[in-house]
Amino acid sequence: MGRQNVTVVETNDGTKLVGIVKQVKLKDHKGNVIYVPRRGKQFYLPLRKVGRLLEVLRRILEKFGWKLEETESERRIGELNAKIDEMNLQFLALQSNMAAIEKQRAEYEAQLKVLSAEIVKSNLQNFRQDLVEFRDKLDQASKGALPEEEVQKFLKDRPWIFGVEFIKSEPKKPAGSKSIFDFYLLDYQKHGIVIELKKPSEQIFSDEYTLTQRVTDGLGQLIRYLETTIAIAYSTEMSRIEGIVETKPQGYLIIGRKRSTQQGEQLHKINSYLHRIRIETYDDLLAKGETALATFSAE
C-alpha cells in the first residue's frame, strides 16, 4: 500500500513549488514502517499557480452540477491573482510608454545640440573677442594692474567660457542666501554645475602633490554648496522656487593659474581621483574656450 503526500519545495531561483508525491510503504532493516517517494510518481506546480488551478477545477466541477463552497483563503487567492494580472498589464503599458518617451527625449536632445551649435557659429566673432578680453584681464590681474574681482565678474557675464553648452544659461543663486556659491549653471540638458571662483593669483600647490590651504578651503566650500543644491532639488517647494532640479550636480573650483606643464600634469592626476568635482585654473578655462571655438570654426 502507499499514500500521497503534499509538500512545498523551493528552487534555486527562489520559486516555491507545491508537490504531490506518491509514497510506497516499506520496512527498514529494524522492521520499522517507512514511506519513501515512488520514482516517477511526483508532480510539482508553482505555488503562484495553485489558485488558478483551483479555479479551473471549480469551473469544471460546476459544469457537472457540483457546487463547492469557496473558502476565504481561496477567495483572496483569486482576488490577488486578478490584481497581479492587472498589474502585469499596467507594467507592459508603462514599458511601452517609457520607450516612446525615451525616443522623444533623445530626439529633443539632438535638436538642442544642433541649435546650440548654430548659436555658437553665429556668435563666433563675439566669442573670439571675449577670449581676447579674458586673456588680457588675466594678464593684468597677474601683474596687479586689475582687481581680480573684475576677472570673476567677467566670467559671470560670459558663462559660455565654462562650456558652449552654457551659452544661454542664466547664473543663479538661491534667494536670501548670504554665503552661497558664486553661481549655478544649467546646460541644455538641465544638468547643473556649481561654480566656486577663487582669485587667479592663488597658489595651487605648496609642494609636488600637496594642495595649498586656499585650495582645500575652496573644496570644502564647494562640497557644502553641492549639499545645499541637492537639498534644494529634493525639496519640492524650494526646487520650484529656485528652479534647481539637479540631484547630482557637478562642482568646479576655479583657482590660480597654470605655472608649468608639470603643475598641469599634477592637477590632472588629482582630478582623476575626484568624483563630480574638478579643480581648474583660469588658464584651463581659457584653453577650453579656445578649443571650442577652433572646433566650431573648422566645421
N, C-alpha and C positions, 0 to 999 in steps of 0.2 A: 504494500500500500504506500501511497505517497500523499503529499499535500502541496498546496500552493502558498507561497509566502510573498508579501508585498514589501519592497524595500526601496529606499531612496539612496542614490549614489551621486557623487559629484565628479565631473570630468576635469581634465587638466585645465581647461579654459574657464572653469567655474560654473558651467552649465549643470543644473540639477536635473536628474532623471528619475522617474518613478518606474520601478521594475516589478514585473510579476515573474517569479522564479518557481518552477516546479521542482519539488524536492522528493527524493525517494528515501524510504525507511531502511536503515541498515543497523548492524550492531558492530561496535568496535571490538578490539581484542579482549576487553574485560567483560564483554557481554552487555554493555550499556547501549540503549537505543539512541541512535543519532540520525539526523536528517542531513543529506548532502544534496547540492544542486544537481539536477539531472542535465547532462550535456545536451545542448541544442534546444532545451526547453526554457529559454529565458526570453522575456520581451520587455524592452525599455522604451519609455516615451518621455520627451522633455516635459518637465513639471509645468511649464507655462502653457502647454497644450492640453493638459488634463481637463481643464474647464471646458474647452471647446469640444473635446471628445465626449464628455458627459452630455453636453448639449445635443450633439449629433445622436447619441444613443437615446436620449429622451424623445427626440422627434421621431426616431424610428419606432419606438415603443408606442408612441401616441397614435401612429398610423394604424397600429394593430388594436387600438382601443384601450391600451393600458395607460393609466394615469399615475404618474409618480409625484409625490409631494416634494417640492423643492425646498431644500434646507436653506437657512440664512447664509451659510458659507457658500453654497452653490450659487445663490443669487448674487452675492458680492463678487464671486469669481466672474460671472457673466458680465456684470457691470464694469469691472476693471478691464476685462478683455476688450470690451467695446470702447472704453476710453483709450486703451493702448492703440487700437486700430485707428481711432480718430486722430490721435497724436502723431502716429506714423504718417498719415496722410498730410497733416499740417506741416510736418518736418520736410516731407518731399516738396511741398509747395514753397516753403521757405528757401530750400536749396535752389529751386528753380529761380525764385525772385532774386536771391543773392547773386547768382551767376549773371543775371541780366544787369543788376546794379553795378557789379564789378566791371562788366564790359563797358557800361556807360561812363563810369568813373575814369577808366583808362582812356576813353575817347576824349573826355573833358581835359584830362591832364596833358594829352598830346596836343590838343588845341591851345592850351595855356603856354606850352613850351614854344609853339610856333609864334604865338602873339608876342611873347616876351622877347624872342629873337628879333622880331620885326621892330619892336621898340628900341632895342639896342642899336640895330643898324640905322634907324632913323635919327639916333642921337649920338652917333659916333664922334662927331666933331666936338660936341659939348663935353662928352666924357673924356676925350683926349685932353681938352683944356682943364678939366677937373684934375686929372693926374699931374699935369704940369704944375698947377697951383699947389697940389698936395705935396709934391716933392719940394717945391720952393719953401712952403711953410715948415716942413720938417727940417730942412737945412737951416732956416732962420732960427727955429726954436732950439736946435742943437747948439747954435752959436750964442744963444741968449738974446737974440735980436727980436724975438717974438714970444709973447706969453704962450706957454704950452697949452693953456686952455683954449686958445684960438684953433689949434690943431684938432682938438676934441670937438669943438663946435662945428668945424668944417666937415668932419666925418658924419656928425648927426644930421647935417643938411644934405648929405650925399650917401645914403645907405647902400647904393649900388656897389660901392667900392668893396663892401664885405662880400659881394657876390651879385652877379647880374640878376639872380632870381629875386633880389630885394629892391628892384627898380622902383616899384610902386608902393613899397612898404612905408607905413607911417610910424616912426618911432613912438613908442608909448610907454608909460609907466603907471602903475596903479594909483588912482586918485587918493590924495590925502597922505601919501607916504613921504616921509622926510629923508629916509636913508635907503632908497631903493636903487636898483641897478640903473646904469646910465641910460640904456634904452633896450627895448624888446622889439625884435623884428619878426615878421611873418613872411615866409616865401609864398610863392603862388600855390603851393600845396598845403598851405596853412601850418607848416612846421615852424615851431617857434625857436628863436635863439636869443639868449640873454647876453648882452654885451656889457662888459665892465672895462672901462678905459682908465689906464694909469698914464703917467707922463712919459713922453718919448725919451727923456733924459735918464730915466731909471735904469739901474744896472739889473741884469737878469741873473748872472752867476757870480757867486763870491769866490768859487774855485771851479775845478773841472766839472763836477756834477752837482754841486751844492747851489740850490736856488737861494737868492737873497731873501731877507726878511720881507721886503716890499712885495716880492712875488708870492710868497707863502701867505701873506696877509690878503693879497688880492684874490688868491684862490679860495681862501676861507670866506671872503665876502661873496664871491661868485657862487659858492655852494649854498650859502644861506639864501641868496636871491633865487637860485633854482628851486629850493624848497618852497619859498614863498610863491613862486609861479605855479608850482604843482598844486599847492594848497588852493590857490585861486581857481585853477582849472577844475578841481574836483568839487568845488562849491558851486552849485547850480546858479545861485543868485549872484555871487561875485563874478563868476565866469561870464554871465550875461551882461553885467555892468561894465566889466573891464575889457570884454572881448578877447579874453585869453582862454584858449581851449586845449592847448598842448599839454599833455600829461607826462611827456618825456622830452622836455626841452634840452637843447644843447647850450653850452656856455662857452663864450670866447673871452679870454683875458688878453687885452691888447696892452703891451707894456714894452718900453725900451726900443732900442734899435739893434740891428744885427751888426755886431762889432767885427765878426770874422766868419769865414767859411766853417771853421771848426766849431764856433759857437752855434751856428745854424744846424750843424750835424748833431750836436749835443741836444739842442731843443727838439729836433725831430725824434731822437731816441726817447726823450721824456714823454713827448706827446703820444708815442706808440704804446705807452703803458697806461695812458689815461683813457677813461671811458666817458663819452659825452661832454668832455671838457677839452679845450685846446688853449695853449699859450702861444700867442703870435706876437711878433714885433710889428712896428709900424712899417718897416721895410717889407715884411711879408705881405701886408695889405697892398702896398704899392705894387709889388710884383704880381700879386693876384689880379689886380685891376688891369695891369699892362698885358698880361697873358690873355685875359678875357677879351680885351679889345683887339688884340692881334688875331685871335681865333675868328672873331666875327668879321674882321676886315678881310680875312683871307677867303671867306665864303662867297 
